[in-house]
Amino acid sequence: MATAFPGEPKAGYVTPWDGTPQWEREAAGTVYEQVRQFVEVSGGRTGRLTREQRGRFVAICWTAQMFRHFDDPKPGYVADWADLPAWQQETDADIFDAIETALS
């Protein structure tokens, strides 16, 4: 999976899994489970969703995790889909696609 991030990401964005904070690993695991369950309860028909719809689903799941883990998250962490940078939208869609593909 290619990254859509323009330029060189901050070091925290490329931290090895073992170096990732526990809350973030838990949040990522929860988002994975939400996508996995969504694919399952949709009878595997999520491939018919648009790329934007798949990315939006990941973004909404992630936003809910930010509110779960932080009382007052940074606005950029809970931004609406239209306010996310294009690279983040592409990354969110890639995440959905990678999970969906792994389940096939």
C-alpha positions in Angstrom: 0.0 0.0 0.0 1.5 3.3 -1.1 1.3 6.3 1.2 -0.5 9.4 0.0 1.3 11.7 2.4 3.1 14.5 0.6 6.7 14.8 1.6 8.3 13.4 4.6 6.0 12.5 7.5 6.7 13.4 11.1 8.6 10.8 13.0 5.5 10.0 15.1 3.6 9.0 12.0 6.1 6.2 11.1 6.8 4.8 14.6 7.1 1.0 14.7 4.1 -0.7 16.2 5.9 -1.6 19.4 6.8 2.1 19.9 3.2 3.2 19.3 1.4 4.4 22.4 -1.0 1.9 23.9 -4.1 4.1 23.4 -3.3 4.4 19.7 -2.8 0.6 19.3 -6.1 0.1 21.1 -7.8 2.7 18.9 -6.4 1.1 15.7 -7.5 -2.3 16.8 -11.0 -1.0 17.5 -11.2 0.6 14.1 -10.0 -2.6 12.5 -12.8 -4.5 14.3 -15.4 -2.0 13.3 -14.4 -2.3 9.6 -14.2 -6.1 9.9 -17.7 -6.3 11.4 -19.1 -3.9 8.9 -17.8 -6.0 6.0 -19.2 -9.1 7.7 -22.7 -7.8 8.4 -22.8 -6.3 4.9 -22.5 -9.8 3.5 -19.2 -8.9 1.8 -20.9 -6.3 -0.3 -18.9 -3.3 0.9 -16.9 -3.6 -2.3 -19.8 -1.9 -3.9 -19.3 1.2 -1.8 -17.4 4.1 -3.4 -13.9 4.7 -2.3 -15.0 7.9 -0.6 -17.7 6.0 1.4 -15.1 3.4 2.5 -12.7 6.2 3.6 -15.5 8.1 5.4 -16.3 5.0 7.4 -12.8 4.7 8.6 -12.6 8.4 9.4 -15.8 8.3 11.4 -14.6 5.2 13.4 -11.3 6.9 14.1 -13.0 10.2 15.2 -15.1 8.2 17.7 -11.9 6.7 19.1 -10.3 10.2 19.5 -13.4 11.3 21.5 -13.1 8.0 23.5 -9.4 8.6 24.4 -9.3 12.4 24.7 -11.6 14.8 26.6 -10.6 17.6 24.3 -8.9 16.2 21.1 -7.1 18.5 18.7 -9.6 19.8 16.0 -7.5 18.2 13.3 -8.0 14.8 15.0 -11.7 15.0 14.8 -12.2 17.0 11.6 -15.1 16.2 9.3 -14.3 14.3 6.1 -14.5 17.4 3.9 -11.9 19.2 6.1 -9.4 16.3 6.0 -6.4 16.8 3.7 -6.6 14.7 0.6 -3.7 12.4 1.8 -5.6 11.5 4.9 -8.8 10.8 2.9 -6.7 8.5 0.6 -5.1 6.8 3.6 -8.4 6.1 5.3 -9.8 4.6 2.1 -6.6 2.5 1.8 -7.1 1.3 5.4 -10.6 0.1 4.6 -9.4 -1.6 1.4 -6.6 -3.4 3.1 -8.8 -4.8 5.8 -11.5 -5.8 3.3 -8.9 -7.5 1.1 -7.4 -9.3 4.1 -10.8 -10.8 4.9 -11.4 -12.2 1.3 
